[in-house]
Amino acid sequence: MTQRQPKPAGRRQFLHSAAALGAATALPGALAQTGPIRIGGTLALTGPLSATGLIHELVGEIQVDFINERGGLLGRKVEWVLKDDQSKPDLTRTLYEQPITVDKVDLLIGPYATGSILAAMGVAQRYAKLLVHHTFGIPNLAKYDQQFPTWALGPAPQTSVPAQVFDALASLPGPPKTIAIITSKFPSVHFVSLGAREVAQQRGIKELLFLEWEFGNRDYGPIAARVKDANPDLVWVGGLGLEGVQVLDAMKKIDYQPKNHFHHYPAPGPLMKAHEGRGALSVTVYEDLPPFNTSPTAARFAKAFTERATKANLPDTQVDVQAAVSFVAWQLIEAAVNATKSLDDKLLANWLRSNTVETLEGKLRFNGPGNYGDDLQRIKQVQDGRWVTVWPAAWATPGVKLR
C-alpha cells in the first residue's frame, strides 16, 4: 500500500490510510510488532523532473504490491509513505525529516535525481538511517557509508560513460571527429559532460562548442542556433528528463537535425516517440529486451508495468532503465531485510556491503569506493521508434547494430 501525504490546495492529494491510523491509535504497542512496516521517501511528482518521477512512483506501487503478495517483510505488510518533493532538492531535505521525526517510518528509500538524493542523504546520515537510492550520478559525492546505489554506473562515470559512447561510435564507418557539448548545470549530467570534454580531447575529437544552461530553462532556441552553426559530427546533450526533447524541438524549428546525438538521462518515452529523437543514444543498465529480460521476475514486472502505465497514460508503457533501477531499489531493501531478519539500519547496511545481490540488472555488489561496484552500463539507441541496445555488441538486441 502507498500512503500518500497531503499537499497544499490545488496539488495532487495523498491520503493517509485510515485503517492503519486507527489501529495505531488503538494498539500502539502491538502495532510496533505486528503493524505495517513503513518505508518513507519522496519523488518528483511535479516540477521539471516529474515526467520521470512518475515512472518511479508507478514502480514503487508495483513493488509494494509484489512484496505484500509474498507476505510483506518479516511477516508484516509494507506501506510506502510518499511525498512530492516538486523536483526541488531544498524541499526534499525538509520532507525527509518528516518521515523520520513525524511519521516514524521504519526505513527510507531515495528520491529521483542526484540533487534530491544528495539532500536526502544528508538527512539519512544525520539520523544514521539506511538510504537505498536509484539515480545518483556523482559517486564521489556519496560519502555516507549507509547509502547504496542501484544504478550500476561504477565509481567513475565521468570517464566510463563518454569512453563507452566514443567506443561505440568508433565502430561506425565514419566515426565522429568533432563534437558540441551542451549541458544543463544539473549536478550529475554536468559532471559527466565535463568528463566528456576531457575524454573527447584525449581521443582526438575536436570540440567545436561547449554551452551550459540553468536547470529549469525553457528557451533552447539560442542553444540550437549555436549548435547548427557549429554543425558537429556529434552533439552531446547533458540533459535529463524532457530537456533533450526540448533541445531537439528547438533544432527542428530551425531545420537542423544532428548527425549523431547522445542524451545522458532523458525521459525515455518522450524522446523515443519524438520524430527528432531518431538515432538518439543514451545509457542503460536494463531494457525490456533480450538479453536483459529472460527471468520470470522480469516478465512479471513487465506485464504489471505495462498494465499500470497504460492506465496512467504514460507516454511509454514498456519497462526501461528508469523503471528497472527503481524496481531494484525495492529488491535491495527486501533482500537485506529478509537476510538479516531485521529493520536495524546499521545491520542492513553491513549486510549489503558484504554480499552480492541478484537483481533485475544482474549481480550488484557494494564493496567499492562509495559503496559503488561494477559498471554495468550499456549504450542504447532509438531505432524505428523504439529503444534497442547496441553496445557492447555482446549486449546488443538480437538482430540489431549501431546506426
N, C-alpha and C positions, 0 to 999 in steps of 0.2 A: 504494500500500500504506500502511496505517496502522500505525505501530509504537507500540503502546500500552505504557505503562510500568507496572511492578509497583506494587501498592498494598499497604497493610497487610492482614493476615489478616482475612477477613470482608468485604472490599470486592471490587468487580469487578476482575478480573485483566487486566493489559495486558502482553502478552508481547513480548519483543524478536524481531526477525527473525533466526533462527539463521543463515540463509544469508548475510545481509548482514554479520553479525558475524564469521562465518568468513572471508569474503572480506576484511574489514578487517584481520583478524589476519594473513592470508597475504600480502596485497598492499597494504599501506598506501599506498604511493606511487601505485600505479595507481588505487586507489580514489578518491584525491583528484581524479583526472582523469576516470575512467570509471564510478565507482560511483554510487549513487543521490544525488540532491540531497535533503537532509533539511530539512524545514520543521518547526520546533518551536512548540508552543503548549499552552495549557490550555483546558479548558471546564468549566462547572459540570455535571458528570455526576452529582453527588449534591448534597444540600442543597436549600434552598428554591428555587433557580433551575433545578433540574435538568429540570423539565418543558420548558423552552425550550432549555436547554443541549443536550439530547439531539437536538433538531432540528438544531442546528448541527453536532453530531457526524456525523449522517447525511449532511448536505450535504457536509461535508468529505470523507467517504469516497467519495461520488459524484464529486466534483470531482477527487480524486486519480486515480480510475479513468479519468475522461474525459481528463485531461491525459496520463496514461500511454498511453492508446489512441492519442493523437495523436503519440506518440514522446517524451513527457516534456518536460523543459526542457533546452535545449542538448544534445539527443540523449541525455540521461540520465534514467532513471526517477526518480520522485518518491516519497519516503517522508514520512509525517506522524508526527512524534514527539509523541504526545498524552498529556497528564497531566490528572488530575482535580483541579481547584482547590477542589472541595467548596463552591462558592459563597462562598468566603472570600477577600477581597482580600489579607489578610496572607499567606495561604498562596500565593496567586497570585504575589506578589512573590518568594517563595522559589523557587517552581517555575520561574519564568522565568530565574532564574540558572542552573539546571541545564542546560537545552538549550544555553546559550552556553558555559558553562565545563566541563561534563562530557560532554554528548552531542555537542558540537561541530557543531551544526546550521549549515546554510548561511544560512537565512532564518528569520524569525519571522512568525507570524500571531497576531492578537489573540484574547483570550478573549471570553466573553459578559458584557455589562453594564458600566456605567460604572465602578463601583468597582474591579473587577478589571482593566479596561482601563487605568485610571489607574495602578494598581500596576505593570502590565506596561510601561507607557510609561516609567516611571521607570527600570526596568531597561534597556530598549532605549536610552534616552538615555545611560545610563552607559557602555554598550558601543558607542555610535554605530551601532546596528542599525536598519534599516528596520522599521516596525511598521504593517502594514495591519490594520485592525480594522473591526468591523461594527456595533457597538451602543453607541457612546459618545454620551451625551445632553447634555453640557455643553461646547459648543465652546470657550468662553472659558478652559477649563482645559487645553486642548490646546496647550501652549506649545512642545512639541518639534517641530522643523522636519522630522523624518523620520517623522512619523506621518501616516497617511492614512485617513480615514473612508469607509465605503461606504454608510452610511445617509444619504441626501442630505437632511438636515434644515436645511441652511443655517446661517449663523453665529449666529442669534438665535432658537432655538426657544421660548424663554421668552415671546416675544411673538407669533411667527408661528403657533405651534400653537394657542393659545387664540383668536387672531384668526380663524383659519380655522374652528375649531369654532363660534364665535359667528356668523360669516358664514353658515355652513351652516344653523344653527338659525334665523337671522333670516329665512330663506326660507320657513319654515313659517307657516301661517295664524295660529298663536298662539305666537310665539317666547318663550323663557324670559325672565321678568322677575326671577326670584330664583334663587339658586344656593347649594349647600352644597359646599364643597371639603374633601374628606377625602384625606389623603395619607400614604404611607409616608415615612419620613425617608431612604430610599434616595436617593443624591445626584441622579440625573438626573430622577426623577419629582418629587421635592421642589422642585427648581429650577424646573421648568416650572409646577408647581402654584402656587408663589409668584408667578410671572409671570401666571398666570391670575387671581389676585386683583386685580392691578393693571389688567389689560385689562378684566375684568368691571366694575370701578369706572368706568373710562373710558367703557364702553359703557352705563352707567346700569343695570347688572344688580345688584340688591341682594344682598349676601352675608348669608345667614342663619346660616351656620355654617362654622367652619374648625376641623378636627381633624387631629391628626397621630398616627401610631403608629410604634413602633420596628420596623425591618426584622426579619423573623422572627416577628412577632406572630402568634398563632393565635386569639386571642379577639376577635372582631369584634362580639360581642353589644352591648356598651355603645355602640359607634360606630353600629351600626344603629339602636338606640333613639333616639339623639340626632338622627339624620337623619330618622327617622319623625316625631319631634316637630316638627322644623323644617318638614318637608314642602315642600321647594323644587321649583321647576319643573325644575331641572337638578342632578343630582349629578355632580360632577367627582371621579373616583376616580384619584388619583395613585398607582396601584399597578402592579406588574409581576409577571409570572409568574401564579401561581394566586391572588394576593391579591384580584383583582377578583371571582373566583368565590366566594371565601370571604366577602367582604363581602356579595354578593348572597344567598348561602345564609343568612347571619345575618339579613338582612332578610326572607327568606322565612319564617323561623321566627317572626317577629312580624307576619306577614301584611302586609308592605309591599313594594310594587313601585315603583321610581322612575318618574316620568313620562318623564324623559329621563336617560340616564346615559352618561358618557364615561369610557373607560378608556385610560390612556396607553400602557403597554407590556404588554398582557395576554398570557397563554398563549392563543393564538388558538383552538386546538381545544377545550379545555375550556370557554372562555367561549361559543363558538358552540353547543356541544352542551347547555349548561345551559339548562333551560327559562326560568330567570330572566334569561338573557342576551339574550332577545329585545329588539330595539331598541337594543342596545348600540352605541355609537360608539367608533371608535378611529382612529388614524392609520395610513397605509400608504404605501409607495413602490412596491409591486408586489403584484398579486393574480393568480392563475391564471385570469384572466377578460379578455375584450376590454375596453378596447383595449390592455391590457398584453401579452398572451401571444401575439402574432401571429408571432413569429420561429421558425425551425426550432430554434434553441437552446432557446427556452422550451418548445417541445413535447417535445424530447428530455429535458430536465431534468424536466419534469412527470411524464413516464412513469416515469423512473427513480426519482424521489422517491416516487411513489405505490406502486410495487412494494416498495421497501425499507421505507417507513413502515408498510405493511400487515404485512410480515414482523416488524417491530419492535413491532407492536401500539401504535403511536402513536394518540392519540385523533383526530387529524386527518391524513388521508393526502394532502391536497392542498397544493401549494406555496402558501406565504403570504409575508407580508413578512419574517418572520424567516428563512425558508429562502432567500428571494431575496437579502437583503443578505449572507448568509453565502456564497452562490454567487458574488456579485460580488467579495468579498474575494479569492477564488482567481482570478477573472478579472483583477483588477488585477495580482496577482503574475505571472501568466502573460504578460500584455501587456507589462509592464515588462521582464521577463527576455528575452522574445523580441525586443523592440525594441532593447534595449541589447546583447544577446548577452553579458550579464554577470551575476554574482552580487554585484557590488560595491554595498554598501548605499547609499553616497552617490550613485553614478551612477544607481541605480534611483530614488532619491528625487528627484533633479534632473529625471529624465525625467517622472515623474508630475506634478511641479509645472508642467512646461512643455507638457503635452499633454492633450488631451481623450480620454477612453477610452470607447469604445462598450461598454455593459454591458447586462445584463438589465433594469436600471432605466431605461436611456436613456444619454444622454451625460453623463459625470461629468467635472468639472474640479476642480482643487485649487489654484487660484491666488488664493483669497480669504483672509480672516482665519483664521488657524489651519489653513490648508490645506482650509478648507471652501469649497464652491462654491454652486451653486444649491439652493434649497429645492424639492424635487420631491415633497413630501408631499401626500397627498390624504386625504379622510375616507371611512371605510368604516362599514358598519352591518350588524348581524345581522338578516337578514330571512328568514323562512320556513326557519330552520335552517341558513343559510349566510351567509358574509360576502359583501357586494357593495359596490362603490364607489358613492358617492352625491354627492360634491362634490369639486371644482367640477363643474358639470353636464356640461361637455365630456368629463370623465373618468368619468362615471357608467357603470356596467354597462348595456348596451343594454336598454331597456325598464324600467329601474329609476329610482326617485327617492326622495329622503329622506322618511321617515315620521315 
